[in-house]
Amino acid sequence: MKIDIDQFDYDLPDSRIAKFPLPYRSDSKLLTYRDGTIGEARFHDLPSLLSPDSLLVFNNTKVIRARLVMHKPTGARIEIFCLEPHAPADYERAFAARGTCEWKCMVGNAKKWKEGAIEAAGLRAYRTESEGIVRFEWDGDLTFGQLLEELGRIPIPPYLNRESEASDNERYQTVYAKWEGSVAAPTAGLHFTPELLAGFETEEVTLHVGAGTFLPVKERDAALHTMHTEHFEITRSAIAHLLQRFGNIVAVGTTSVRTLESLPVLAWRVKNSRSLDTPVGQWEAYDLPGDFTGREALQVLVDHMEENHLDRIHASTRIMITPAGFRFRMVDALITNFHQPRSTLLLLVSAFVKGDWRRIYDYALANEFRFLSYGDSSLIFLT
């Protein structure tokens, strides 16, 4: 397998990147793509564009205020970006921790922080012997989650080239966000309002979006790119709902796609008595038998969960969806924003439309669509 990333490049002027959201979420433009035909609407027109039988699947992850600005006793400014919990290792216990915890972090201005404590309003941070791991300590009865809410900043994407503002605390968050753990928003969902949601049959998954979502593909052969690991969970009732509505599944965002298309891999492992504990491999989905359908995969998982009295599956994925032979087994339509050049997300879109991504993006560029996280959206039906 070889994927020439140069074939997934395009010119994106800075003026086309939406630096701020529109005043009202669902007023954004909506590009439609079905059977090779491109159209244009507004996001609030979505109910008229989808079948009444459609099941919209949302990622209900919540963006945490993961950026901390701290200072050394000398006054040097150090920025810490909390990526994922290390000790305790799961999000729920990490946010509930009192007194101390450790996180995997990115550190800005790291050369000025070799040792000793840095501080922000009573929260102290120390570098550990493990690379990238920062230990936090604090006094009092607040949890680490509460401290982040008080001291942290929403980590808006670096390509916005601006500091976060108070409005980002609300607008860089979906209206249905529930479970804290992401350092980036599932941005396709930013267009939904409570009123618009009320018109659909919906289901939820949780995939915590990591900072790796911003990483460009640096290898000329994108197949050599190493995908980051993202943690997800899905309930037994959600899987049963997917089975009931199979053939009419609309994924809201690429994170929902990644979660849903990881399920057949988990099901195949169950079918072959293999562990679900290791992440879904980058290329594991490509090795599934051609006759192993999404419907069969969902039934395998439901049966497995019922037999083992499981209410939910906790798993992780490194799945990489590319136009080089990926077969979609779960998703029938995709709602997604317009992605960066040379990105794994653009590869995913290309796979969904069997390589016709450039015509879609040329139309969006020629017709004043706004790009990236705060930009406009698209509704793409599987080709």
C-alpha positions in Angstrom: 0.0 0.0 0.0 1.3 3.4 -1.0 -0.5 6.8 -0.6 1.1 9.8 -2.2 0.2 12.7 0.1 1.0 15.2 -2.6 -2.2 14.1 -4.3 -4.1 15.4 -1.2 -2.8 18.9 -1.2 -4.6 22.1 -2.1 -4.1 25.8 -1.7 -6.0 27.1 1.4 -5.6 30.9 1.7 -5.6 32.1 5.3 -8.6 34.3 4.4 -10.7 31.2 3.9 -10.1 29.9 7.4 -12.9 30.8 9.7 -11.3 32.5 12.8 -14.6 32.9 14.6 -18.0 31.1 14.4 -21.1 32.7 12.9 -23.4 34.3 15.4 -25.9 31.5 15.1 -24.7 27.9 14.8 -27.1 26.5 12.2 -26.7 29.5 9.8 -23.6 28.0 8.3 -23.5 26.9 4.7 -23.9 23.3 3.9 -22.4 21.6 0.8 -24.2 18.5 -0.3 -22.7 15.6 -2.3 -24.8 12.6 -3.5 -24.2 10.3 -6.5 -21.5 12.8 -7.7 -23.8 15.8 -7.7 -22.8 18.8 -5.6 -25.4 21.2 -4.2 -25.7 23.9 -1.6 -28.0 24.7 1.3 -27.9 26.0 4.9 -27.3 23.8 7.8 -30.7 24.4 9.2 -32.1 22.7 6.0 -30.6 19.4 7.2 -34.0 17.8 8.1 -35.2 18.2 4.5 -32.1 16.6 3.1 -32.1 13.3 5.2 -34.5 10.4 5.2 -36.9 10.2 8.2 -35.3 6.8 8.9 -31.9 8.3 9.4 -30.1 7.8 12.7 -27.6 10.6 13.5 -24.6 9.4 15.6 -22.9 12.1 17.6 -19.6 12.1 19.6 -20.6 13.5 23.0 -17.1 14.2 24.2 -16.5 17.5 25.9 -13.4 19.7 25.4 -11.5 20.3 28.6 -9.7 23.5 29.4 -6.4 21.8 28.7 -4.0 24.8 28.4 -2.4 26.0 31.6 -0.2 29.2 31.7 2.2 28.9 34.6 5.3 30.8 35.8 8.6 30.0 37.3 9.7 31.9 40.4 11.9 34.0 38.1 8.7 35.0 36.2 9.4 33.0 33.0 6.1 32.0 31.3 5.6 28.2 30.7 2.6 26.9 28.9 1.4 23.3 29.6 -1.0 21.5 27.3 -2.6 18.5 29.1 -3.0 15.7 26.5 -4.2 12.7 28.4 -4.1 11.3 32.0 -1.1 9.2 33.1 -1.8 8.5 36.8 -4.6 7.9 37.4 -4.7 6.7 33.8 -8.5 7.0 33.1 -10.2 10.4 32.6 -12.9 9.9 35.2 -10.5 9.2 38.1 -8.0 11.8 36.8 -10.5 14.6 36.9 -11.7 13.5 40.3 -8.1 13.4 41.7 -7.4 15.5 44.8 -3.9 16.7 45.8 -1.9 15.2 43.0 -2.1 13.6 39.5 0.1 13.1 36.5 -0.6 13.9 32.9 1.1 13.4 29.5 1.7 17.0 28.4 3.2 19.2 25.7 5.3 22.0 27.2 5.8 25.4 25.6 9.0 27.2 26.4 10.3 24.0 27.9 14.0 25.0 27.6 13.4 27.4 30.4 12.0 24.7 32.7 14.6 22.1 33.5 13.6 21.4 37.1 11.8 22.7 40.2 8.2 23.8 40.4 6.2 26.2 38.3 2.9 27.6 39.6 -0.4 29.2 38.8 -2.8 30.2 41.6 -1.7 27.5 43.9 -1.4 24.7 41.3 2.2 23.5 41.1 3.7 21.5 38.3 6.9 19.4 38.2 8.7 17.6 35.4 9.2 13.9 36.0 11.9 11.5 34.9 9.4 10.1 32.3 9.5 12.2 29.1 6.4 14.3 28.6 4.9 13.4 32.0 4.1 16.3 34.3 3.1 15.9 38.0 0.6 18.4 39.4 0.2 19.1 43.1 -2.1 21.4 45.0 -3.6 22.0 48.4 -7.3 22.2 49.3 -10.3 20.1 48.4 -10.7 20.9 44.7 -10.5 18.2 42.2 -8.2 18.5 39.2 -11.2 18.9 36.9 -12.4 21.8 39.0 -8.9 23.4 38.9 -8.8 23.1 35.1 -12.2 24.8 34.9 -10.9 27.6 37.0 -7.4 28.0 35.6 -7.3 26.4 32.2 -8.0 27.7 28.8 -9.9 26.1 25.9 -7.3 24.8 23.5 -8.6 26.2 20.2 -6.7 24.9 17.1 -3.3 26.4 16.4 -4.2 27.3 12.8 -6.6 30.0 14.1 -3.5 32.0 15.0 -5.2 33.8 17.9 -5.6 33.5 21.7 -8.7 31.9 23.0 -11.5 34.2 24.1 -14.3 33.8 26.6 -16.7 33.1 23.8 -14.7 30.0 22.8 -15.7 28.4 26.1 -19.2 28.0 24.7 -18.8 28.0 20.9 -15.8 25.5 20.8 -18.1 23.0 22.4 -21.1 21.1 21.0 -24.5 21.7 22.7 -24.7 18.0 23.5 -21.2 17.6 25.0 -21.2 15.5 28.1 -18.0 13.6 29.0 -14.8 15.6 29.5 -11.7 14.3 27.8 -11.0 16.0 24.5 -8.4 18.6 23.6 -10.2 19.4 20.4 -13.8 19.6 19.5 -15.7 17.2 17.2 -16.3 20.2 15.1 -19.0 18.8 12.7 -21.3 19.0 15.7 -20.7 22.7 16.3 -23.5 23.5 13.8 -26.3 21.8 15.8 -28.7 23.7 18.0 -31.1 22.1 20.5 -34.0 22.9 18.2 -32.3 21.2 15.3 -31.5 18.2 17.3 -35.1 17.7 18.3 -36.0 16.9 14.7 -33.8 13.7 14.5 -33.5 10.3 15.9 -30.1 10.2 17.5 -27.5 8.1 19.2 -24.2 8.9 20.9 -20.7 7.5 21.2 -17.8 8.9 23.1 -14.3 9.3 21.5 -11.9 11.6 23.2 -10.1 13.7 20.6 -6.4 13.9 21.1 -3.9 16.6 19.9 -2.8 14.1 17.2 -5.8 15.3 15.2 -3.8 18.4 14.3 -0.7 16.5 13.2 0.0 16.9 9.5 1.1 14.0 7.4 4.9 14.6 7.0 5.8 11.5 5.1 5.5 11.6 1.3 3.9 8.2 1.5 1.0 8.7 3.9 0.9 5.0 4.6 4.1 5.5 6.7 2.3 8.1 8.9 1.8 6.8 12.5 -1.7 7.3 13.7 -2.4 8.5 17.3 -4.4 6.4 19.7 -7.8 7.7 20.8 -10.0 6.2 23.5 -13.7 5.6 22.9 -16.7 3.9 24.5 -20.1 2.8 23.3 -23.0 1.4 25.2 -24.9 -1.9 24.5 -28.1 0.1 23.9 -26.3 2.2 21.3 -25.1 -0.8 19.4 -28.6 -2.3 19.5 -30.0 1.0 18.2 -27.4 1.0 15.3 -28.5 -2.5 14.5 -32.1 -1.5 14.4 -31.4 1.5 12.0 -28.6 -0.3 10.0 -28.5 1.1 6.5 -29.5 4.6 7.6 -26.6 5.6 9.8 -25.4 9.2 9.5 -22.1 9.9 11.3 -21.7 13.5 12.6 -18.0 14.1 12.2 -14.9 12.1 11.5 -14.5 11.0 15.1 -17.9 9.3 15.0 -16.8 7.6 11.7 -13.6 6.4 13.4 -15.5 5.0 16.3 -18.2 3.3 14.2 -15.8 1.8 11.7 -13.7 0.4 14.5 -16.6 -1.7 15.7 -16.3 -4.4 13.0 -12.7 -4.9 14.1 -13.7 -5.4 17.7 -16.5 -7.8 16.5 -14.1 -9.8 14.5 -11.8 -10.2 17.5 -14.8 -11.4 19.6 -15.7 -13.8 16.8 -12.1 -15.2 16.9 -11.7 -15.1 20.7 -9.2 -12.3 20.7 -8.8 -9.6 23.2 -10.4 -6.2 23.0 -7.8 -4.6 25.3 -5.3 -3.5 22.6 -6.1 -0.5 20.3 -7.7 -1.2 16.9 -4.6 -1.2 14.7 -4.0 1.3 12.0 -4.6 -1.2 9.2 -6.5 -3.9 11.1 -9.8 -3.0 9.4 -8.3 -3.7 5.9 -7.7 -7.3 6.9 -11.4 -8.1 7.7 -13.1 -10.6 5.3 -15.0 -9.0 2.6 -18.2 -10.9 3.5 -18.1 -9.7 7.2 -20.8 -7.1 7.2 -21.5 -4.2 9.5 -24.8 -5.8 10.4 -23.2 -9.0 11.4 -20.5 -7.1 13.4 -23.2 -5.3 15.4 -25.0 -8.6 16.2 -21.8 -10.2 17.3 -21.1 -7.3 19.7 -24.7 -7.2 21.1 -24.6 -11.0 21.7 -21.1 -10.7 23.3 -22.2 -7.9 25.7 -25.4 -9.7 26.7 -23.6 -13.0 27.4 -21.0 -11.2 29.5 -23.4 -8.7 31.2 -21.6 -5.7 29.7 -23.3 -2.4 29.7 -20.6 -0.7 27.5 -17.4 -1.3 25.7 -14.3 0.7 26.5 -11.7 0.5 23.7 -9.2 2.6 21.8 -8.4 3.0 18.1 -5.6 3.9 15.8 -7.6 3.3 12.7 -6.5 5.1 9.5 -9.2 5.4 6.8 -7.7 6.0 3.4 -8.8 5.7 -0.2 -6.3 2.8 -0.6 -8.8 0.0 -0.2 -10.8 0.9 2.9 -14.3 -0.5 3.0 -17.0 1.3 5.0 -19.2 -1.2 6.8 -21.1 1.0 9.1 -21.6 4.6 7.9 -24.0 5.6 5.1 -23.6 9.4 5.2 -21.2 11.8 6.8 -21.6 15.4 8.1 -18.2 17.0 8.3 -16.4 20.3 8.0 -13.7 21.1 5.4 -10.3 19.8 6.5 -6.7 20.9 6.2 -4.6 19.9 3.2 -2.4 16.8 3.5 -4.3 15.6 6.5 -5.6 12.2 7.6 -9.1 13.7 7.8 -8.9 14.6 4.1 -7.8 11.1 3.3 -11.0 9.8 5.1 -13.2 12.1 3.1 -11.5 11.0 -0.1 -12.2 7.3 0.8 -15.8 8.1 1.5 -16.3 9.7 -2.0 -14.0 7.2 -3.8 -11.4 9.9 -4.6 -13.7 12.7 -5.7 -12.7 15.0 -2.9 -10.9 17.6 -5.1 -14.1 18.5 -7.0 -15.9 19.0 -3.7 -13.2 21.2 -2.3 -12.8 23.2 -5.5 -16.5 23.9 -5.4 -16.3 25.0 -1.7 -13.3 27.3 -2.5 -15.0 28.8 -5.5 -18.3 29.4 -3.6 -17.1 31.2 -0.5 -17.4 28.3 1.9 -15.5 28.9 5.2 -12.9 26.2 6.2 -11.8 24.3 9.2 -13.1 24.1 12.8 -15.3 27.2 12.9 -16.1 27.0 9.2 -19.0 25.6 7.1 -20.1 22.0 6.8 -20.9 19.3 4.2 -23.3 16.4 4.0 -21.8 13.6 2.0 -23.5 10.4 1.1 -21.4 7.3 0.7 -20.4 6.7 -2.9 
